[in-house]
């Protein structure tokens, strides 16, 4: 009978045990409060699903929690500023 591994850690590489989590994920995720403070945004934009959807704010659901990648939020803010400038020029 062949050896079949039934269960094991998701990341089995031995080197992964010494790798910081933000290197595995690519970037550390931040919560609503941190994102609001970092980017000077109203926290209700980030915490309320209706506002996030209406504004198309990039986010991640981790169970019941909402998390953000700072680089994605920064790119979103820049895109919002550029689209606002284009609308003003028209």
N, CA, C and O atoms as a Tinker XYZ file with bonds, in Angstrom:
   360  protein
     1  N      0.847000   -1.177000    0.000000    73     2
     2  CA     0.000000    0.000000    0.000000    64     1     3
     3  C      0.896000    1.245000    0.000000    63     2     4     5
     4  O      1.805000    1.346000    0.824000    81     3
     5  N      0.650000    2.195000   -0.916000    73     3     6
     6  CA     1.506000    3.380000   -0.968000    64     5     7
     7  C      1.289000    4.280000    0.248000    63     6     8     9
     8  O      0.222000    4.301000    0.862000    81     7
     9  N      2.348000    5.018000    0.564000    73     7    10
    10  CA     2.267000    5.951000    1.680000    64     9    11
    11  C      1.485000    7.188000    1.243000    63    10    12    13
    12  O      1.872000    7.874000    0.297000    81    11
    13  N      0.395000    7.463000    1.930000    73    11    14
    14  CA    -0.450000    8.616000    1.620000    64    13    15
    15  C     -0.494000    9.505000    2.844000    63    14    16    17
    16  O     -0.854000    9.066000    3.937000    81    15
    17  N     -0.129000   10.747000    2.650000    73    15    18
    18  CA    -0.183000   11.699000    3.754000    64    17    19
    19  C     -1.602000   12.232000    3.853000    63    18    20    21
    20  O     -2.109000   12.835000    2.907000    81    19
    21  N     -2.245000   12.013000    4.995000    73    19    22
    22  CA    -3.637000   12.402000    5.178000    64    21    23
    23  C     -3.758000   13.856000    5.596000    63    22    24    25
    24  O     -4.605000   14.573000    5.063000    81    23
    25  N     -2.954000   14.304000    6.512000    73    23    26
    26  CA    -3.068000   15.677000    7.003000    64    25    27
    27  C     -1.674000   16.206000    7.299000    63    26    28    29
    28  O     -0.754000   15.452000    7.616000    81    27
    29  N     -1.545000   17.490000    7.192000    73    27    30
    30  CA    -0.267000   18.115000    7.493000    64    29    31
    31  C     -0.409000   19.614000    7.394000    63    30    32    33
    32  O     -1.451000   20.112000    6.967000    81    31
    33  N      0.615000   20.335000    7.778000    73    31    34
    34  CA     0.539000   21.788000    7.697000    64    33    35
    35  C      0.404000   22.249000    6.248000    63    34    36    37
    36  O      0.886000   21.596000    5.323000    81    35
    37  N     -0.249000   23.364000    6.079000    73    35    38
    38  CA    -0.453000   23.920000    4.747000    64    37    39
    39  C      0.879000   24.320000    4.124000    63    38    40    41
    40  O      1.110000   24.070000    2.941000    81    39
    41  N      1.740000   24.926000    4.895000    73    39    42
    42  CA     3.065000   25.326000    4.417000    64    41    43
    43  C      4.083000   24.379000    5.026000    63    42    44    45
    44  O      4.491000   24.555000    6.174000    81    43
    45  N      4.493000   23.378000    4.266000    73    43    46
    46  CA     5.335000   22.324000    4.817000    64    45    47
    47  C      6.824000   22.573000    4.655000    63    46    48    49
    48  O      7.626000   21.853000    5.250000    81    47
    49  N      7.214000   23.546000    3.887000    73    47    50
    50  CA     8.618000   23.819000    3.653000    64    49    51
    51  C      9.293000   24.157000    4.981000    63    50    52    53
    52  O      8.784000   24.979000    5.744000    81    51
    53  N     10.426000   23.532000    5.257000    73    51    54
    54  CA    11.125000   23.751000    6.528000    64    53    55
    55  C     11.572000   25.197000    6.691000    63    54    56    57
    56  O     11.595000   25.715000    7.807000    81    55
    57  N     11.929000   25.856000    5.590000    73    55    58
    58  CA    12.380000   27.248000    5.657000    64    57    59
    59  C     11.243000   28.205000    5.995000    63    58    60    61
    60  O     11.491000   29.313000    6.470000    81    59
    61  N     10.017000   27.796000    5.761000    73    59    62
    62  CA     8.876000   28.671000    6.013000    64    61    63
    63  C      8.702000   28.957000    7.504000    63    62    64    65
    64  O      8.130000   29.983000    7.874000    81    63
    65  N      9.183000   28.072000    8.349000    73    63    66
    66  CA     9.032000   28.277000    9.789000    64    65    67
    67  C      9.816000   29.488000   10.275000    63    66    68    69
    68  O      9.476000   30.071000   11.304000    81    67
    69  N     10.860000   29.871000    9.551000    73    67    70
    70  CA    11.689000   31.004000    9.950000    64    69    71
    71  C     11.376000   32.266000    9.155000    63    70    72    73
    72  O     11.990000   33.306000    9.392000    81    71
    73  N     10.440000   32.197000    8.222000    73    71    74
    74  CA    10.115000   33.330000    7.363000    64    73    75
    75  C      9.037000   34.186000    8.012000    63    74    76    77
    76  O      8.009000   33.661000    8.441000    81    75
    77  N      9.256000   35.507000    8.092000    73    75    78
    78  CA     8.220000   36.383000    8.654000    64    77    79
    79  C      6.939000   36.304000    7.832000    63    78    80    81
    80  O      6.982000   36.125000    6.615000    81    79
    81  N      5.797000   36.438000    8.508000    73    79    82
    82  CA     4.492000   36.302000    7.869000    64    81    83
    83  C      4.301000   37.305000    6.736000    63    82    84    85
    84  O      3.724000   36.962000    5.704000    81    83
    85  N      4.783000   38.557000    6.912000    73    83    86
    86  CA     4.581000   39.546000    5.853000    64    85    87
    87  C      5.339000   39.197000    4.584000    63    86    88    89
    88  O      4.958000   39.652000    3.506000    81    87
    89  N      6.409000   38.397000    4.675000    73    87    90
    90  CA     7.093000   37.943000    3.462000    64    89    91
    91  C      6.291000   36.845000    2.772000    63    90    92    93
    92  O      6.310000   36.741000    1.546000    81    91
    93  N      5.597000   36.036000    3.541000    73    91    94
    94  CA     4.760000   34.986000    2.966000    64    93    95
    95  C      3.560000   35.617000    2.276000    63    94    96    97
    96  O      3.227000   35.242000    1.152000    81    95
    97  N      2.908000   36.568000    2.933000    73    95    98
    98  CA     1.720000   37.214000    2.376000    64    97    99
    99  C      2.061000   38.275000    1.346000    63    98   100   101
   100  O      1.214000   38.642000    0.533000    81    99
   101  N      3.275000   38.767000    1.369000    73    99   102
   102  CA     3.666000   39.843000    0.466000    64   101   103
   103  C      3.576000   41.192000    1.156000    63   102   104   105
   104  O      4.342000   42.102000    0.842000    81   103
   105  N      2.666000   41.326000    2.076000    73   103   106
   106  CA     2.477000   42.589000    2.787000    64   105   107
   107  C      1.612000   42.316000    4.012000    63   106   108   109
   108  O      0.728000   41.460000    3.981000    81   107
   109  N      1.871000   43.042000    5.079000    73   107   110
   110  CA     1.084000   42.872000    6.287000    64   109   111
   111  C     -0.305000   43.481000    6.106000    63   110   112   113
   112  O     -0.444000   44.566000    5.542000    81   111
   113  N     -1.319000   42.784000    6.583000    73   111   114
   114  CA    -2.680000   43.296000    6.537000    64   113   115
   115  C     -2.923000   44.178000    7.755000    63   114   116   117
   116  O     -2.442000   43.883000    8.849000    81   115
   117  N     -3.675000   45.266000    7.560000    73   115   118
   118  CA    -3.983000   46.177000    8.657000    64   117   119
   119  C     -5.495000   46.233000    8.857000    63   118   120   121
   120  O     -6.264000   45.909000    7.952000    81   119
   121  N     -5.908000   46.645000   10.047000    73   119   122
   122  CA    -7.338000   46.699000   10.354000    64   121   123
   123  C     -7.918000   48.072000    9.993000    63   122   124   125
   124  O     -7.207000   48.954000    9.511000    81   123
   125  N     -9.217000   48.229000   10.235000    73   123   126
   126  CA    -9.936000   49.453000    9.877000    64   125   127
   127  C     -9.314000   50.672000   10.547000    63   126   128   129
   128  O     -9.076000   51.690000    9.898000    81   127
   129  N     -9.054000   50.567000   11.836000    73   127   130
   130  CA    -8.522000   51.704000   12.584000    64   129   131
   131  C     -7.171000   52.136000   12.053000    63   130   132   133
   132  O     -6.928000   53.325000   11.848000    81   131
   133  N     -6.288000   51.168000   11.828000    73   131   134
   134  CA    -4.960000   51.483000   11.312000    64   133   135
   135  C     -5.048000   52.117000    9.927000    63   134   136   137
   136  O     -4.348000   53.088000    9.639000    81   135
   137  N     -5.901000   51.572000    9.075000    73   135   138
   138  CA    -6.043000   52.101000    7.716000    64   137   139
   139  C     -6.605000   53.518000    7.733000    63   138   140   141
   140  O     -6.141000   54.381000    6.987000    81   139
   141  N     -7.601000   53.760000    8.580000    73   139   142
   142  CA    -8.209000   55.091000    8.666000    64   141   143
   143  C     -7.183000   56.119000    9.132000    63   142   144   145
   144  O     -7.125000   57.227000    8.600000    81   143
   145  N     -6.380000   55.755000   10.117000    73   143   146
   146  CA    -5.353000   56.672000   10.615000    64   145   147
   147  C     -4.235000   56.880000    9.602000    63   146   148   149
   148  O     -3.768000   58.003000    9.406000    81   147
   149  N     -3.811000   55.807000    8.963000    73   147   150
   150  CA    -2.691000   55.873000    8.036000    64   149   151
   151  C     -3.017000   56.735000    6.814000    63   150   152   153
   152  O     -2.162000   57.476000    6.329000    81   151
   153  N     -4.255000   56.640000    6.317000    73   151   154
   154  CA    -4.618000   57.323000    5.085000    64   153   155
   155  C     -5.602000   58.468000    5.291000    63   154   156   157
   156  O     -6.095000   59.049000    4.324000    81   155
   157  N     -5.887000   58.793000    6.548000    73   155   158
   158  CA    -6.784000   59.898000    6.879000    64   157   159
   159  C     -8.136000   59.753000    6.175000    63   158   160   161
   160  O     -8.638000   60.685000    5.546000    81   159
   161  N     -8.705000   58.549000    6.305000    73   159   162
   162  CA   -10.007000   58.241000    5.722000    64   161   163
   163  C    -11.036000   58.099000    6.833000    63   162   164   165
   164  O    -10.682000   57.727000    7.952000    81   163
   165  N    -12.301000   58.387000    6.551000    73   163   166
   166  CA   -13.337000   58.142000    7.558000    64   165   167
   167  C    -13.435000   56.639000    7.843000    63   166   168   169
   168  O    -13.508000   55.837000    6.911000    81   167
   169  N    -13.436000   56.262000    9.100000    73   167   170
   170  CA   -13.439000   54.839000    9.437000    64   169   171
   171  C    -14.719000   54.143000    8.969000    63   170   172   173
   172  O    -14.692000   52.941000    8.705000    81   171
   173  N    -15.840000   54.866000    8.859000    73   171   174
   174  CA   -17.064000   54.209000    8.418000    64   173   175
   175  C    -16.969000   53.794000    6.943000    63   174   176   177
   176  O    -17.650000   52.854000    6.533000    81   175
   177  N    -16.143000   54.473000    6.142000    73   175   178
   178  CA   -15.926000   54.041000    4.757000    64   177   179
   179  C    -15.333000   52.638000    4.734000    63   178   180   181
   180  O    -15.658000   51.823000    3.871000    81   179
   181  N    -14.463000   52.375000    5.695000    73   179   182
   182  CA   -13.737000   51.110000    5.725000    64   181   183
   183  C    -14.482000   50.027000    6.497000    63   182   184   185
   184  O    -14.363000   48.845000    6.174000    81   183
   185  N    -15.240000   50.412000    7.499000    73   183   186
   186  CA   -15.881000   49.412000    8.356000    64   185   187
   187  C    -17.246000   48.952000    7.848000    63   186   188   189
   188  O    -17.670000   47.841000    8.168000    81   187
   189  N    -17.934000   49.763000    7.076000    73   187   190
   190  CA   -19.273000   49.403000    6.615000    64   189   191
   191  C    -19.217000   48.824000    5.198000    63   190   192   193
   192  O    -18.685000   49.443000    4.276000    81   191
   193  N    -19.777000   47.625000    5.050000    73   191   194
   194  CA   -19.738000   46.908000    3.775000    64   193   195
   195  C    -20.367000   47.724000    2.649000    63   194   196   197
   196  O    -19.866000   47.716000    1.525000    81   195
   197  N    -21.449000   48.421000    2.940000    73   195   198
   198  CA   -22.134000   49.229000    1.925000    64   197   199
   199  C    -21.211000   50.327000    1.389000    63   198   200   201
   200  O    -21.170000   50.571000    0.183000    81   199
   201  N    -20.480000   50.981000    2.277000    73   199   202
   202  CA   -19.558000   52.049000    1.874000    64   201   203
   203  C    -18.373000   51.485000    1.085000    63   202   204   205
   204  O    -17.969000   52.054000    0.071000    81   203
   205  N    -17.818000   50.357000    1.560000    73   203   206
   206  CA   -16.688000   49.738000    0.849000    64   205   207
   207  C    -17.089000   49.355000   -0.572000    63   206   208   209
   208  O    -16.336000   49.564000   -1.523000    81   207
   209  N    -18.286000   48.792000   -0.697000    73   207   210
   210  CA   -18.765000   48.360000   -2.013000    64   209   211
   211  C    -19.022000   49.563000   -2.919000    63   210   212   213
   212  O    -18.620000   49.554000   -4.083000    81   211
   213  N    -19.681000   50.585000   -2.406000    73   211   214
   214  CA   -20.002000   51.774000   -3.205000    64   213   215
   215  C    -18.732000   52.472000   -3.693000    63   214   216   217
   216  O    -18.692000   52.984000   -4.811000    81   215
   217  N    -17.704000   52.491000   -2.857000    73   215   218
   218  CA   -16.461000   53.191000   -3.194000    64   217   219
   219  C    -15.427000   52.262000   -3.827000    63   218   220   221
   220  O    -14.351000   52.703000   -4.231000    81   219
   221  N    -15.761000   50.973000   -3.911000    73   219   222
   222  CA   -14.886000   49.953000   -4.490000    64   221   223
   223  C    -13.516000   49.940000   -3.805000    63   222   224   225
   224  O    -12.475000   49.931000   -4.463000    81   223
   225  N    -13.542000   49.940000   -2.480000    73   223   226
   226  CA   -12.313000   49.940000   -1.676000    64   225   227
   227  C    -11.773000   48.514000   -1.605000    63   226   228   229
   228  O    -12.503000   47.603000   -1.216000    81   227
   229  N    -10.502000   48.303000   -1.974000    73   227   230
   230  CA    -9.928000   46.952000   -1.921000    64   229   231
   231  C     -9.770000   46.490000   -0.472000    63   230   232   233
   232  O     -9.201000   47.200000    0.358000    81   231
   233  N    -10.280000   45.295000   -0.180000    73   231   234
   234  CA   -10.233000   44.773000    1.186000    64   233   235
   235  C    -10.238000   43.251000    1.166000    63   234   236   237
   236  O    -10.466000   42.629000    0.128000    81   235
   237  N     -9.986000   42.669000    2.320000    73   235   238
   238  CA    -9.967000   41.218000    2.493000    64   237   239
   239  C    -10.810000   40.869000    3.708000    63   238   240   241
   240  O    -10.777000   41.568000    4.721000    81   239
   241  N    -11.559000   39.792000    3.603000    73   239   242
   242  CA   -12.314000   39.273000    4.737000    64   241   243
   243  C    -11.516000   38.119000    5.331000    63   242   244   245
   244  O    -11.159000   37.175000    4.626000    81   243
   245  N    -11.242000   38.196000    6.612000    73   243   246
   246  CA   -10.563000   37.134000    7.344000    64   245   247
   247  C    -11.541000   36.701000    8.423000    63   246   248   249
   248  O    -11.553000   37.250000    9.525000    81   247
   249  N    -12.359000   35.711000    8.092000    73   247   250
   250  CA   -13.463000   35.350000    8.970000    64   249   251
   251  C    -14.450000   36.501000    8.979000    63   250   252   253
   252  O    -14.939000   36.911000    7.927000    81   251
   253  N    -14.747000   37.027000   10.164000    73   251   254
   254  CA   -15.649000   38.175000   10.274000    64   253   255
   255  C    -14.902000   39.502000   10.229000    63   254   256   257
   256  O    -15.521000   40.566000   10.217000    81   255
   257  N    -13.587000   39.442000   10.204000    73   255   258
   258  CA   -12.768000   40.652000   10.242000    64   257   259
   259  C    -12.524000   41.198000    8.835000    63   258   260   261
   260  O    -12.495000   40.443000    7.863000    81   259
   261  N    -12.352000   42.502000    8.737000    73   259   262
   262  CA   -12.016000   43.166000    7.481000    64   261   263
   263  C    -10.591000   43.677000    7.605000    63   262   264   265
   264  O    -10.235000   44.343000    8.576000    81   263
   265  N     -9.781000   43.353000    6.603000    73   263   266
   266  CA    -8.383000   43.779000    6.613000    64   265   267
   267  C     -8.031000   44.415000    5.274000    63   266   268   269
   268  O     -8.707000   44.197000    4.268000    81   267
   269  N     -6.958000   45.206000    5.280000    73   267   270
   270  CA    -6.537000   45.958000    4.106000    64   269   271
   271  C     -5.037000   45.814000    3.916000    63   270   272   273
   272  O     -4.293000   45.622000    4.877000    81   271
   273  N     -4.594000   45.910000    2.647000    73   271   274
   274  CA    -3.170000   45.987000    2.335000    64   273   275
   275  C     -2.865000   47.459000    2.073000    63   274   276   277
   276  O     -3.487000   48.068000    1.203000    81   275
   277  N     -1.922000   48.039000    2.808000    73   275   278
   278  CA    -1.614000   49.458000    2.640000    64   277   279
   279  C     -1.285000   49.863000    1.203000    63   278   280   281
   280  O     -1.726000   50.918000    0.748000    81   279
   281  N     -0.521000   49.043000    0.482000    73   279   282
   282  CA    -0.173000   49.404000   -0.903000    64   281   283
   283  C     -1.404000   49.474000   -1.793000    63   282   284   285
   284  O     -1.492000   50.338000   -2.665000    81   283
   285  N     -2.357000   48.567000   -1.579000    73   283   286
   286  CA    -3.582000   48.581000   -2.382000    64   285   287
   287  C     -4.439000   49.805000   -2.056000    63   286   288   289
   288  O     -5.025000   50.412000   -2.953000    81   287
   289  N     -4.511000   50.166000   -0.773000    73   287   290
   290  CA    -5.268000   51.366000   -0.397000    64   289   291
   291  C     -4.618000   52.622000   -0.976000    63   290   292   293
   292  O     -5.312000   53.523000   -1.446000    81   291
   293  N     -3.305000   52.678000   -0.942000    73   291   294
   294  CA    -2.606000   53.829000   -1.506000    64   293   295
   295  C     -2.889000   53.952000   -3.000000    63   294   296   297
   296  O     -3.148000   55.049000   -3.495000    81   295
   297  N     -2.840000   52.830000   -3.722000    73   295   298
   298  CA    -3.131000   52.840000   -5.159000    64   297   299
   299  C     -4.579000   53.254000   -5.408000    63   298   300   301
   300  O     -4.862000   53.975000   -6.365000    81   299
   301  N     -5.494000   52.801000   -4.553000    73   299   302
   302  CA    -6.908000   53.166000   -4.689000    64   301   303
   303  C     -7.090000   54.673000   -4.494000    63   302   304   305
   304  O     -7.827000   55.312000   -5.246000    81   303
   305  N     -6.426000   55.237000   -3.497000    73   303   306
   306  CA    -6.528000   56.678000   -3.230000    64   305   307
   307  C     -5.985000   57.475000   -4.418000    63   306   308   309
   308  O     -6.591000   58.463000   -4.832000    81   307
   309  N     -4.862000   57.054000   -4.958000    73   307   310
   310  CA    -4.272000   57.742000   -6.115000    64   309   311
   311  C     -5.220000   57.668000   -7.308000    63   310   312   313
   312  O     -5.393000   58.653000   -8.027000    81   311
   313  N     -5.832000   56.506000   -7.521000    73   311   314
   314  CA    -6.782000   56.353000   -8.630000    64   313   315
   315  C     -8.004000   57.258000   -8.431000    63   314   316   317
   316  O     -8.535000   57.812000   -9.393000    81   315
   317  N     -8.446000   57.403000   -7.172000    73   315   318
   318  CA    -9.599000   58.270000   -6.892000    64   317   319
   319  C     -9.239000   59.725000   -7.170000    63   318   320   321
   320  O    -10.052000   60.479000   -7.703000    81   319
   321  N     -8.025000   60.116000   -6.809000    73   319   322
   322  CA    -7.587000   61.488000   -7.046000    64   321   323
   323  C     -7.458000   61.774000   -8.536000    63   322   324   325
   324  O     -7.833000   62.851000   -9.000000    81   323
   325  N     -6.918000   60.792000   -9.301000    73   323   326
   326  CA    -6.781000   61.006000  -10.748000    64   325   327
   327  C     -8.128000   61.082000  -11.425000    63   326   328   329
   328  O     -8.322000   61.909000  -12.316000    81   327
   329  N     -9.078000   60.229000  -11.021000    73   327   330
   330  CA   -10.400000   60.276000  -11.661000    64   329   331
   331  C    -11.122000   61.576000  -11.289000    63   330   332   333
   332  O    -11.902000   62.090000  -12.090000    81   331
   333  N    -10.881000   62.108000  -10.107000    73   331   334
   334  CA   -11.466000   63.383000   -9.696000    64   333   335
   335  C    -10.906000   64.534000  -10.503000    63   334   336   337
   336  O    -11.638000   65.458000  -10.857000    81   335
   337  N     -9.607000   64.490000  -10.801000    73   335   338
   338  CA    -8.967000   65.545000  -11.594000    64   337   339
   339  C     -9.463000   65.503000  -13.037000    63   338   340   341
   340  O     -9.670000   66.545000  -13.658000    81   339
   341  N     -9.657000   64.277000  -13.576000    73   339   342
   342  CA   -10.148000   64.136000  -14.947000    64   341   343
   343  C    -11.565000   64.677000  -15.065000    63   342   344   345
   344  O    -11.912000   65.307000  -16.064000    81   343
   345  N    -12.386000   64.431000  -14.045000    73   343   346
   346  CA   -13.761000   64.927000  -14.059000    64   345   347
   347  C    -13.777000   66.461000  -13.969000    63   346   348   349
   348  O    -14.624000   67.114000  -14.579000    81   347
   349  N    -12.837000   67.025000  -13.207000    73   347   350
   350  CA   -12.776000   68.483000  -13.068000    64   349   351
   351  C    -12.306000   69.146000  -14.362000    63   350   352   353
   352  O    -12.712000   70.265000  -14.677000    81   351
   353  N    -11.436000   68.440000  -15.115000    73   351   354
   354  CA   -10.939000   68.994000  -16.370000    64   353   355
   355  C    -11.987000   68.971000  -17.473000    63   354   356   357
   356  O    -11.924000   69.775000  -18.403000    81   355
   357  N    -12.940000   68.066000  -17.381000    73   355   358
   358  CA   -13.944000   67.916000  -18.457000    64   357   359
   359  C    -14.976000   69.005000  -18.473000    63   358   360
   360  O    -15.869000   68.998000  -19.320000    81   359
